[in-house]
């Protein structure tokens, strides 16, 4: 709501579809339904730990992703299970329209894993196209969870970006 309070943006796979056109929204909703549909059902049934595992599987890109993670990551994610109902019932609709994004005149970098889900790739492309002089970083062999899968590389990329800023 107040872009003047920022000097730069470093956005890692935002999932807000407001910048998408009608065709993009349709593709986004198809993939979002595949990813989040089962999660909503599990949350409605009170199966919060199962919902966390399903959400992480979807974010990671394959069934079994959650179980394949180190135990400490699983435990940290499960510790936040009670937050899922609130996360899934957010009603705020920020203005991410291409017209609004086109008014941003601050250095911006959109970061995307090369192997990410369609819904995140669509949003990254639309936002990158809407923001003038937006820099894009595509991380090879990475998906949506790249910041936790490869934290040293994430920090390296972020520090590089910050060092470029005035």
C-alpha positions as CSV (number, residue, x, y, z in Angstrom):
1,X,0.0,0.0,0.0
2,X,3.0,2.3,0.5
3,X,5.7,1.5,-2.0
4,X,7.5,4.8,-1.1
5,X,8.5,3.1,2.1
6,X,10.7,0.6,0.2
7,X,14.0,1.2,-1.6
8,X,14.0,-2.1,-3.5
9,X,12.1,-5.4,-3.8
10,X,13.4,-8.9,-3.9
11,X,10.4,-11.2,-4.5
12,X,10.9,-15.0,-4.4
13,X,8.1,-16.8,-6.2
14,X,5.1,-14.6,-5.1
15,X,1.8,-16.5,-5.4
16,X,-0.5,-13.5,-5.8
17,X,-2.3,-13.8,-9.1
18,X,-3.5,-10.2,-9.5
19,X,-1.1,-9.5,-12.3
20,X,-2.4,-12.3,-14.5
21,X,-4.7,-11.9,-17.5
22,X,-7.7,-14.1,-18.0
23,X,-5.8,-16.9,-19.6
24,X,-3.2,-16.8,-16.9
25,X,-5.8,-16.8,-14.2
26,X,-7.3,-20.0,-15.7
27,X,-4.0,-21.7,-15.8
28,X,-3.2,-20.5,-12.2
29,X,-6.5,-21.7,-10.9
30,X,-6.0,-25.1,-12.4
31,X,-2.7,-25.6,-10.8
32,X,-3.7,-23.9,-7.5
33,X,-6.7,-26.3,-7.4
34,X,-4.5,-29.3,-7.8
35,X,-2.1,-28.1,-5.1
36,X,-4.5,-26.5,-2.6
37,X,-7.7,-28.5,-3.1
38,X,-6.6,-31.4,-1.0
39,X,-5.2,-29.1,1.6
40,X,-8.5,-27.3,2.0
41,X,-10.3,-30.6,2.4
42,X,-7.9,-31.8,5.1
43,X,-8.1,-28.5,7.0
44,X,-11.9,-28.7,6.9
45,X,-11.7,-32.2,8.4
46,X,-9.3,-31.0,11.1
47,X,-6.4,-33.0,9.7
48,X,-3.9,-30.2,10.1
49,X,-0.7,-32.3,10.1
50,X,-1.8,-34.2,7.0
51,X,-2.6,-30.8,5.4
52,X,0.9,-29.5,6.2
53,X,2.4,-32.6,4.5
54,X,0.2,-32.2,1.5
55,X,1.0,-28.5,1.2
56,X,4.7,-29.2,1.4
57,X,4.4,-32.0,-1.1
58,X,2.7,-29.6,-3.5
59,X,5.2,-26.8,-2.9
60,X,8.1,-29.2,-3.3
61,X,6.7,-30.6,-6.5
62,X,6.0,-34.2,-5.8
63,X,4.2,-36.6,-3.5
64,X,6.5,-37.7,-0.7
65,X,8.5,-34.4,-0.7
66,X,7.5,-33.7,2.9
67,X,8.5,-37.1,4.1
68,X,11.9,-36.9,2.3
69,X,12.9,-33.7,4.1
70,X,15.2,-33.8,7.1
71,X,13.2,-34.4,10.3
72,X,14.0,-31.0,11.8
73,X,12.3,-29.3,8.7
74,X,9.3,-31.5,9.1
75,X,9.0,-30.7,12.8
76,X,9.3,-27.0,12.1
77,X,6.6,-27.1,9.5
78,X,4.3,-29.2,11.6
79,X,4.8,-26.8,14.5
80,X,3.0,-24.2,12.4
81,X,0.0,-26.5,11.5
82,X,-2.4,-24.5,13.6
83,X,-1.8,-21.5,11.3
84,X,-3.2,-23.2,8.2
85,X,-6.9,-22.4,8.7
86,X,-6.0,-18.7,9.0
87,X,-3.6,-18.8,6.0
88,X,-6.3,-20.5,3.8
89,X,-9.0,-18.0,4.8
90,X,-7.2,-14.7,4.1
91,X,-9.6,-12.2,2.6
92,X,-7.2,-9.4,1.8
93,X,-6.8,-8.7,-1.9
94,X,-3.8,-6.5,-2.5
95,X,-3.7,-4.6,-5.8
96,X,-1.1,-6.5,-7.8
97,X,-2.7,-5.3,-11.1
98,X,-0.3,-4.7,-14.0
99,X,-1.3,-1.1,-13.9
100,X,-0.4,-0.7,-10.3
101,X,2.9,-2.7,-10.7
102,X,3.8,-0.5,-13.7
103,X,4.0,2.5,-11.4
104,X,6.7,0.9,-9.3
105,X,9.9,2.8,-9.9
106,X,12.2,1.0,-7.5
107,X,14.8,-1.7,-8.2
108,X,13.0,-5.1,-8.3
109,X,14.2,-8.6,-8.7
110,X,11.8,-11.6,-9.2
111,X,13.4,-14.9,-8.2
112,X,12.1,-18.1,-9.6
113,X,13.2,-21.7,-9.4
114,X,13.5,-23.2,-12.9
115,X,11.6,-26.3,-11.7
116,X,8.7,-24.5,-9.9
117,X,5.0,-25.2,-10.2
118,X,3.1,-23.5,-13.0
119,X,1.1,-21.2,-10.6
120,X,4.3,-19.6,-9.3
121,X,6.0,-19.4,-12.7
122,X,2.9,-17.7,-14.2
123,X,2.9,-15.1,-11.4
124,X,6.7,-14.5,-11.7
125,X,6.4,-13.9,-15.4
126,X,3.4,-11.6,-15.2
127,X,4.9,-9.5,-12.4
128,X,8.3,-9.4,-14.1
129,X,6.6,-8.1,-17.3
130,X,4.5,-5.5,-15.4
131,X,7.3,-3.8,-13.3
132,X,9.6,-1.5,-15.4
133,X,13.2,-2.5,-15.3
134,X,12.5,-5.7,-13.3
135,X,15.5,-8.0,-13.0
136,X,14.8,-11.7,-13.1
137,X,16.8,-14.5,-11.6
138,X,16.0,-18.0,-12.5
139,X,17.7,-20.6,-10.2
140,X,18.5,-23.8,-12.0
141,X,17.6,-27.1,-10.4
142,X,15.3,-25.4,-7.9
143,X,11.7,-25.2,-7.2
144,X,9.4,-23.2,-4.9
145,X,11.2,-24.2,-1.8
146,X,14.6,-23.2,-3.0
147,X,15.3,-20.8,-0.1
148,X,15.1,-23.7,2.4
149,X,16.5,-26.4,0.1
150,X,19.6,-24.3,-0.8
151,X,19.9,-21.6,1.9
152,X,23.6,-20.8,1.2
153,X,22.8,-20.2,-2.5
154,X,19.7,-18.1,-1.5
155,X,21.7,-16.0,0.8
156,X,24.4,-15.6,-1.9
157,X,21.9,-14.4,-4.4
158,X,20.2,-12.1,-1.9
159,X,23.5,-10.5,-0.8
160,X,24.5,-10.0,-4.4
161,X,21.2,-8.2,-5.0
162,X,21.6,-6.0,-1.9
163,X,25.2,-5.1,-2.7
164,X,24.0,-3.8,-6.1
165,X,21.5,-1.4,-4.5
166,X,22.3,2.2,-3.8
